[in-house]
Amino acid sequence: MKAKEIVLLIFIVTAGILFHHAYTGELNVYFDFEDNIVIFTDEYVYEEFQELEPPFPSLLQITNSHGNIEIQGTDEEKISISFQKKIWRKNEENAKEVSNELKMIIHKDAGKLTVKTNRDEFKRRNFKTSFRISLPKGMNVDVVNSYGTVNVSKVGKTDIRNRHGKIIASNIGRELFIKNSYRDVEIEDIQSDCQLESKHSTMFVNRVDGNVEITLPYGKIHVENINQDVQIKGYHSEIYGENLKGTVNVENSYRKISLFNVGPTKITGHHSFVEVEGARGYLDVKDNYNKVKVINIKGDLTINGKSLGIYGKTIIGEKINISSSYRDVELSEFSGKTTITLSHGDIVLEPLPLTHPIEVNGAYAGIKFYWPLKGRYPIEAKVKNGDISWKLPVELNSQEDNHFSTIKAFIEEKENPAIFLSTSYRTILIEE
């Protein structure tokens, strides 16, 4: 066996033994992003308490690092602070020395109550500091933390910045601002506007009375029960939204967008599968190289894209505008002034009784049109270097001229909405 192989084998065996003892609790291993990996140490926990009496300023500002923060609003007119120090050292004597030097610092003035630690004074840290705070309900809070969980409830205006840490916020009485990364965000029961920023995480937002603005690349977004406007910038993020009552504006790429029971909505995607079921007001979709599926749309519908497959059912609006290429378009149970442009694909249309005209312009596109039952609508169908198949038991006028075939029927019904179908190099099929 070669020397390199022997060294590698020893390393693997040693790492396996260390991992086993750390996993079973026989060996303490602590990892800090600012310090090195520390092994062969014990964990020591110390806790301090402090209670503050009124009067209080309107804002609590807390700054921490490498630990958890929990803030709870209560009906009591006092502030209670629990300060926990978790310290890794070789013996209790060393840990006690660190605990005596590691302090909670509280400062109060007319504008704010400040809580922080003296962590920056230590060259060698290897400890975590956590806070558990109860304060008068509705008090404003400003939190700066990292590498830990922040949980805030029953407070007023809230600002949380938690780098590499999970955030939970609920029952917030005023505006909410959140910024973090790489850990989940859970938001619920917010009475005002929300501005939420994260990346590489999962975000869940439920029951917000104000506007919601979300920026989250490379993650997942789940939004429900929002009473005002929603704006989402996803980018490589899976997006789900349900019961969004205000206007909705979504931007995303490469991941799925699913919306259910929404207000007026604009979607800008790139390689994104888009699914919308239940939209009121209007629906405007721009996407490419994927599919769009829309069901139960009450309002104008616009879909534009390249290499975009489109399926729609139960669409009632004043205007329906669709443009795509290289994929199929299928619409059923739709009504409104309809304009469809498609190249290199197939079009299947099954409209409701017409209230507005329909115009279809295809290139290298097959068209199958199912005639509304017993309707008498003026129709003109035209194809270049292709065929027209008319399956209705009604006489028509037909014409062949210089590679073009044209048919017309019901031309005397000038007061009814008209149908115009045009394509090239493919077949137009019209049947009941």
C-alpha positions in Angstrom: 0.0 0.0 0.0 1.3 3.4 -1.0 2.2 6.1 1.7 -0.6 8.4 0.4 -3.2 5.6 0.7 -2.1 4.8 4.3 -2.4 8.5 5.3 -5.8 8.7 3.7 -7.0 5.5 5.5 -5.8 6.9 8.8 -7.6 10.2 8.2 -10.9 8.4 7.3 -10.8 6.2 10.3 -10.0 9.1 12.7 -12.7 11.2 11.2 -15.2 8.4 11.5 -14.3 7.9 15.2 -14.6 11.6 15.9 -17.9 11.8 14.1 -19.3 8.8 16.0 -18.4 10.3 19.4 -19.7 13.7 18.5 -23.0 12.2 17.3 -23.5 10.1 20.4 -22.7 13.0 22.7 -19.4 11.5 24.0 -17.4 14.3 22.4 -18.4 18.0 22.3 -17.8 19.7 18.9 -18.5 23.4 18.4 -18.3 25.2 15.1 -18.3 29.0 14.8 -18.0 30.8 11.5 -15.7 33.4 13.2 -13.6 30.9 15.2 -12.2 27.5 14.4 -13.7 24.1 15.1 -13.3 23.5 18.8 -13.3 19.9 20.1 -12.5 18.3 23.4 -14.5 21.0 25.2 -17.5 20.9 27.5 -20.6 23.1 27.2 -21.5 25.4 30.1 -24.7 27.4 30.3 -25.3 30.5 32.4 -28.4 32.7 32.6 -29.1 36.2 33.9 -32.4 38.0 34.4 -33.3 41.7 34.5 -36.6 43.5 34.8 -37.2 47.1 33.8 -40.0 49.4 35.0 -41.7 52.1 33.0 -41.6 54.7 31.5 -40.3 53.1 28.3 -39.4 54.7 25.0 -41.4 53.6 21.9 -38.6 51.4 20.4 -36.6 48.4 21.6 -33.4 47.9 19.6 -31.5 44.7 20.2 -28.2 43.7 18.6 -26.9 40.1 18.9 -24.7 37.6 17.1 -24.6 33.8 17.2 -27.7 33.1 19.2 -31.4 33.2 19.4 -33.8 36.1 20.1 -37.4 35.7 21.3 -39.5 38.8 21.8 -43.1 38.5 23.1 -45.6 41.3 23.6 -47.7 41.0 26.8 -50.4 43.0 28.7 -47.9 43.8 31.5 -46.4 47.3 31.8 -42.8 46.0 32.3 -39.9 44.6 30.3 -38.3 41.3 31.4 -35.1 40.1 29.9 -33.5 36.7 30.1 -29.9 36.6 28.9 -28.4 33.1 28.3 -24.7 32.4 27.7 -23.7 29.1 26.2 -19.9 28.7 26.5 -17.6 26.0 25.2 -14.4 25.6 27.3 -12.1 22.8 28.6 -13.3 23.2 32.2 -15.8 25.1 34.3 -13.3 27.5 35.7 -12.4 28.8 32.2 -16.1 29.0 31.3 -16.9 30.9 34.5 -14.2 33.5 33.7 -15.7 34.0 30.3 -19.2 34.3 31.7 -18.2 36.9 34.2 -16.7 39.0 31.4 -19.5 38.5 28.9 -22.2 41.0 29.7 -25.6 42.2 28.6 -25.5 46.0 28.0 -28.7 48.0 28.4 -29.1 51.7 27.6 -32.3 53.8 27.7 -32.9 57.3 26.4 -35.9 59.2 25.2 -36.0 57.6 21.8 -35.1 53.9 22.3 -34.1 51.1 24.7 -30.9 49.5 23.5 -29.9 45.9 24.4 -26.7 44.3 23.2 -23.6 42.3 24.4 -19.9 43.1 24.6 -19.1 40.1 22.3 -16.7 42.3 20.1 -14.4 42.7 23.1 -13.4 39.0 22.9 -10.7 37.7 20.6 -11.5 34.1 21.2 -15.3 33.6 21.4 -16.6 30.1 21.1 -19.8 31.0 22.8 -23.4 31.8 21.9 -25.7 34.5 23.5 -29.5 34.3 23.4 -32.2 36.7 24.7 -35.8 36.0 25.8 -37.7 39.3 26.2 -41.3 40.1 27.2 -42.4 43.7 26.8 -45.7 45.8 26.6 -47.8 44.6 23.6 -47.5 46.9 20.6 -44.0 48.3 21.4 -41.8 48.8 18.2 -38.8 46.5 17.9 -35.6 46.6 15.8 -33.6 43.4 15.8 -30.1 42.7 14.3 -28.9 39.1 14.7 -27.0 36.4 12.9 -26.6 32.6 13.1 -29.7 32.0 15.2 -33.5 32.1 15.2 -35.5 35.3 15.8 -39.1 34.9 17.0 -41.2 38.0 17.4 -44.9 38.2 18.4 -47.5 40.8 19.5 -45.4 43.9 18.9 -45.7 47.1 16.8 -43.6 48.2 13.9 -40.9 45.6 13.4 -37.5 45.5 11.7 -35.6 42.3 11.7 -32.2 41.7 10.0 -31.0 38.2 10.7 -28.1 37.1 8.5 -28.0 33.3 8.2 -30.9 32.9 10.7 -34.5 31.8 10.7 -37.2 34.4 11.3 -40.7 33.9 12.8 -43.0 36.9 13.1 -46.7 36.8 14.1 -49.4 39.2 15.3 -47.5 42.3 14.2 -49.6 45.5 14.7 -47.8 47.7 12.2 -45.3 47.6 9.4 -42.9 44.7 9.1 -39.5 44.7 7.4 -37.4 41.5 7.3 -34.1 40.6 5.7 -32.2 37.3 6.0 -30.6 34.5 4.0 -30.2 30.7 4.0 -32.9 30.1 6.7 -36.7 30.0 6.5 -39.0 32.9 7.1 -42.5 32.4 8.6 -44.9 35.4 8.7 -48.5 35.3 10.0 -51.2 37.8 11.1 -49.7 41.1 10.1 -51.9 44.2 10.3 -50.0 46.4 8.0 -47.5 46.4 5.1 -44.7 43.8 4.8 -41.4 44.2 3.0 -39.6 40.8 3.0 -36.1 40.1 1.6 -34.3 36.7 1.6 -32.3 34.3 -0.6 -31.7 30.6 -0.6 -34.6 30.0 1.8 -38.3 29.1 2.1 -40.8 31.9 2.9 -44.3 31.3 4.2 -46.6 34.3 4.5 -50.2 34.1 5.7 -53.0 36.6 6.7 -51.7 40.1 6.0 -54.0 43.1 6.0 -51.6 45.4 4.1 -49.4 45.2 1.0 -46.8 42.5 0.7 -43.5 43.0 -1.2 -41.2 39.9 -1.4 -37.8 39.5 -3.0 -36.4 35.9 -2.7 -34.1 34.4 -5.3 -33.3 30.6 -5.2 -35.9 29.4 -2.8 -39.6 28.8 -2.3 -42.4 31.3 -1.7 -45.8 30.4 -0.2 -48.3 33.3 0.2 -51.9 33.1 1.3 -54.8 35.3 2.4 -53.5 38.8 1.6 -56.0 41.7 1.6 -54.0 44.2 -0.4 -51.5 44.2 -3.2 -48.7 41.6 -3.6 -45.4 42.0 -5.4 -43.1 39.0 -5.8 -39.6 38.9 -7.3 -38.6 35.3 -7.3 -35.9 34.3 -9.8 -35.2 30.6 -9.6 -37.9 30.3 -6.9 -41.0 28.2 -6.8 -44.0 30.4 -6.1 -47.4 29.5 -4.7 -50.2 32.1 -4.0 -53.8 31.7 -2.9 -56.6 34.1 -1.9 -54.7 37.3 -2.9 -57.4 40.0 -3.0 -55.4 43.0 -4.4 -53.4 43.3 -7.5 -50.6 40.7 -8.0 -47.3 41.3 -9.8 -44.9 38.3 -10.1 -41.5 38.0 -11.7 -39.7 34.7 -11.8 -37.5 32.4 -13.8 -37.0 28.6 -14.3 -39.4 27.6 -11.5 -43.1 27.0 -11.2 -45.7 29.8 -10.6 -49.0 28.6 -9.1 -51.8 31.1 -8.3 -55.3 30.4 -7.1 -58.2 32.8 -6.5 -56.3 36.1 -7.2 -57.2 39.6 -8.2 -55.8 41.5 -11.2 -52.5 39.8 -12.0 -49.4 40.4 -14.1 -46.8 37.6 -14.4 -43.4 37.9 -16.0 -41.7 34.5 -16.3 -38.7 33.0 -18.1 -38.7 29.2 -18.6 -41.4 29.1 -15.9 -44.4 26.8 -15.8 -47.4 29.1 -15.0 -50.7 27.9 -13.5 -53.5 30.3 -12.6 -56.9 29.1 -11.5 -59.5 31.8 -10.5 -58.5 35.3 -11.4 -60.6 38.5 -11.3 -60.0 41.8 -13.2 -57.3 40.8 -15.7 -54.5 38.3 -16.2 -51.4 39.3 -18.2 -48.7 36.6 -18.7 -45.3 37.0 -20.4 -43.2 33.8 -20.5 -41.2 31.6 -22.8 -40.0 28.0 -23.3 -42.6 26.4 -21.1 -46.4 26.1 -20.6 -49.2 28.3 -19.3 -52.4 26.9 -17.9 -55.3 29.2 -17.0 -58.7 28.2 -15.7 -61.7 30.3 -14.6 -60.6 33.7 -15.6 -63.1 36.6 -15.2 -61.6 39.5 -17.0 -59.3 40.3 -19.9 -56.6 37.7 -20.7 -53.2 38.5 -22.4 -50.6 35.8 -22.9 -47.4 36.5 -24.9 -44.4 34.3 -25.3 -42.0 32.3 -27.5 -42.1 28.5 -27.5 -45.0 28.7 -25.0 -47.7 26.1 -24.8 -51.0 27.5 -23.7 -54.2 25.9 -22.3 -57.2 27.9 -21.2 -60.7 27.0 -20.0 -63.7 29.1 -18.8 -62.4 32.5 -19.7 -65.0 35.4 -19.7 -63.6 38.8 -20.6 -63.8 41.7 -23.0 -60.5 40.9 -24.7 -58.5 37.8 -25.1 -55.1 38.2 -26.8 -52.7 35.3 -27.2 -49.4 35.1 -29.1 -46.9 32.2 -29.2 -44.8 29.9 -31.3 -43.6 26.3 -31.7 -46.1 25.1 -29.1 -49.9 24.4 -29.1 -52.7 26.7 -28.1 -56.0 25.2 -26.7 -58.9 27.3 -25.5 -62.4 26.1 -24.5 -65.4 27.7 -23.0 -64.2 31.2 -23.7 -65.9 34.5 -24.6 -64.6 37.9 -25.6 -62.9 39.7 -28.4 -60.3 37.1 -29.2 -57.1 37.5 -31.2 -54.6 34.6 -31.5 -51.3 34.6 -33.3 -49.3 31.4 -33.5 -46.5 29.9 -35.7 -45.3 26.3 -35.9 -48.0 24.7 -33.6 -51.6 23.6 -33.5 -54.6 25.7 -32.4 -57.8 24.1 -30.9 -60.7 26.4 -30.2 -64.0 25.6 -28.6 -65.7 29.0 -27.8 -69.0 29.7 -26.0 -71.7 31.4 -28.1 -70.0 34.5 -29.5 -70.5 38.0 -28.1 -67.3 39.4 -29.8 -65.4 38.6 -32.9 -62.6 35.9 -33.1 -59.5 36.4 -35.3 -56.8 33.7 -35.7 -53.6 34.3 -37.6 -51.3 31.2 -38.0 -48.2 30.4 -39.9 -47.3 26.7 -40.3 -50.1 26.2 -37.8 -53.0 23.7 -37.9 -56.4 25.1 -36.7 -59.3 23.1 -35.3 -62.4 25.2 -34.6 -65.5 23.7 -32.9 -68.5 25.7 -34.0 -70.8 27.1 -31.2 -74.0 25.1 -31.2 -76.6 26.5 -33.6 -74.7 29.8 -34.0 -74.9 31.8 -37.2 -71.7 33.8 -37.4 -70.1 35.3 -40.5 -66.9 33.3 -41.1 -63.9 33.6 -43.5 -61.2 31.0 -43.5 -58.0 31.3 -45.6 -55.0 29.0 -46.0 -51.9 29.2 -48.1 -50.6 25.9 -49.5 -52.9 24.0 -47.2 -56.4 22.6 -46.9 -59.8 23.7 -45.4 -62.1 21.0 -44.1 -65.7 22.3 -43.5 -67.9 19.8 -41.6 -71.0 21.9 -41.0 -74.2 21.1 -43.0 -74.3 24.7 -44.4 -73.6 25.9 -47.9 -70.5 28.1 -48.3 -68.6 30.0 -50.9 -65.1 28.8 -51.7 -62.3 30.1 -53.9 -58.9 28.9 -55.0 -56.4 31.5 -56.2 -52.6 31.4 -56.5 -51.9 28.9 -53.7 -54.6 30.3 -51.5 -57.9 28.6 -50.5 -60.7 30.7 -49.1 -64.1 29.9 -47.8 -66.9 32.1 -46.5 -70.2 31.2 -44.8 -73.1 33.1 -43.1 -72.0 36.2 -44.8 -75.5 37.6 -44.6 -75.4 37.6 -40.8 -73.6 40.9 -40.6 -74.9 41.9 -37.2 -73.4 38.9 -35.5 -69.8 38.7 -34.3 -67.5 37.5 -37.1 -64.9 34.7 -37.3 -61.6 35.0 -39.3 -59.2 32.1 -39.5 -55.9 32.2 -41.5 -52.9 30.0 -41.7 -50.3 28.5 -44.1 -49.0 25.0 -45.0 -51.4 23.3 -42.7 -55.2 22.4 -42.4 -58.1 24.4 -41.1 -60.8 22.1 -39.7 -64.2 23.5 -38.8 -66.8 21.2 -37.2 -69.6 21.1 -34.8 
